[in-house]
Amino acid sequence: MVGRRCLPRYGDMKTEEQELDDQLRYLNLTKTEAAIFLMVNPQTVHRWFERGVPGPARNALACWCRLRRMGEPWRPGAVAITG
């Protein structure tokens, strides 16, 4: 499951590229939208699928996934559902 940091079962390891793809799908983001939110060039996101995601971007995506799971707004301009 995307965003859960449990120890994976043997043979259940995902590549960094698979995890990035899963996160973008879970967040319903295109590569271009992810680039805008992360303030990078869209070509940079495309390169991450070949060369890996840098730590700060990986952490931001993981946080956005956690926020979405908790029902909290994570997109810019989203309305908070908690007081």
N, C-alpha and C positions, 0 to 999 in steps of 0.2 A: 504494500500500500504506500502511496506517495507520502513523503513527509514523516513517516514513522521511523524512528531510529532504533529499532530493535536489532538484535543480532540476526542476520539473515541465515536461513537454513543453507546447508551445503548445496551448491548447485543453483542457488536462488540469487546469486550476486548479479546486480545490474551494472552495466557500464555507466560511466558518467554521462555519456550521450543519451542512453536510455532513460536515465533518471531525469535529465534536463527535459527530454521530450515528454515524459510523464508529468512533470511539474507544469510545463506550459499547457498541456491538455487539461490538467486538473484546474488550473487557473483560467482556462478558456482564453488564453493569450496566443496571438500570433508571434512570430519572431520579431516582427517590426514593433508590435505593441510592447513586447518585453524590452526591446532596445530603448523605446521612449521612456518607459517607467524606470529603467536602470540608468538612463542618461548616457547611453553609449550609441555608437553608430550601428545601424542594423547589420552591417557587414560583420561587425564584431561578434554578434550573437551567432551568425552563421559559422564563423570560425570556431566558436566554442564547441560545435558539434564535431569538429575535426581535432581540435587541440586541447579540449578540456575547459572547464569553467573556473575562473579565478575565485578564490575564497570569498571575497566580499559579495560578489554576485550570487554565488552558491548559497551563502547565508541569507541574503535578501529573499531569494526565491523560497527557501525553506521556511522563513518567517511568514511570508505571504501565504504559503500553504497552511501553516498552523493557524493563522488568523482566519482564513476561510473556513477551516474545520470547526473553529470555535464560533462561527457566525458573526465575526467582527468584520467591519469594513477594512479593506486593504487597498482598494483602488483609489487613486486621487479623486477627491470630490464625492466619495461614497458617504452615505449618511450613516451615522452610528446608530446601532439598534439598542445599545445600552446607554443609560443615562449619563 
